[in-house]
C-alpha cells in the first residue's frame, strides 16, 4: 500500500479511477470515472484488484 499516493491514477476491477484518500482504517479510497467512491483493502493490492495505471 505504500506505493499508492493521493491523486494517483489506478486501475481497479470496477474501472479506472483516482486515489482520493490513503489509508483510513487501512483502506484506500478510489473515485472512479463515474464519481463513485470505492474502498479497497491491503488484500486487494496483493490480489491485483487495484493496481497503478500503466
C-alpha positions as CSV (number, residue, x, y, z in Angstrom):
1,X,0.0,0.0,0.0
2,X,2.9,2.4,0.5
3,X,3.3,2.7,-3.4
4,X,-0.1,4.4,-3.6
5,X,-0.3,8.2,-3.2
6,X,-3.2,10.7,-3.3
7,X,-4.1,11.7,-6.8
8,X,-2.5,8.7,-8.4
9,X,-4.4,7.1,-11.3
10,X,-5.2,3.4,-10.7
11,X,-6.9,0.6,-12.4
12,X,-9.5,-1.4,-10.4
13,X,-11.8,-4.3,-11.1
14,X,-14.5,-1.6,-11.5
15,X,-12.6,0.6,-14.0
16,X,-10.1,3.4,-13.7
17,X,-10.0,6.0,-11.0
18,X,-8.0,8.4,-8.8
19,X,-6.9,7.7,-5.3
20,X,-8.7,10.3,-3.1
21,X,-7.6,9.3,0.3
22,X,-5.0,7.0,1.8
23,X,-5.4,4.5,4.4
24,X,-8.2,5.4,6.7
25,X,-8.5,2.3,8.8
26,X,-6.2,0.6,6.3
27,X,-8.4,1.3,3.3
28,X,-7.6,3.1,0.0
29,X,-10.5,5.3,-1.2
30,X,-10.7,5.5,-5.0
31,X,-13.0,7.8,-7.0
32,X,-14.0,6.1,-10.3
33,X,-14.7,8.0,-13.5
34,X,-18.4,7.9,-12.9
35,X,-18.0,9.6,-9.5
36,X,-18.5,6.5,-7.4
37,X,-16.1,6.1,-4.5
38,X,-14.9,2.5,-3.7
39,X,-12.8,1.4,-0.8
40,X,-10.0,-1.2,-1.2
41,X,-8.1,-3.2,1.4
42,X,-4.5,-4.2,1.5
43,X,-5.5,-7.7,0.4
44,X,-6.9,-6.1,-2.8
45,X,-3.5,-4.8,-3.7
46,X,-2.0,-8.3,-3.2
47,X,-4.7,-10.0,-5.3
48,X,-4.4,-7.4,-8.1
49,X,-8.0,-5.9,-7.7
50,X,-6.3,-2.5,-7.6
51,X,-3.0,-1.5,-9.2
52,X,-1.3,1.6,-10.5
53,X,-2.4,2.5,-14.1
54,X,0.1,1.9,-16.7
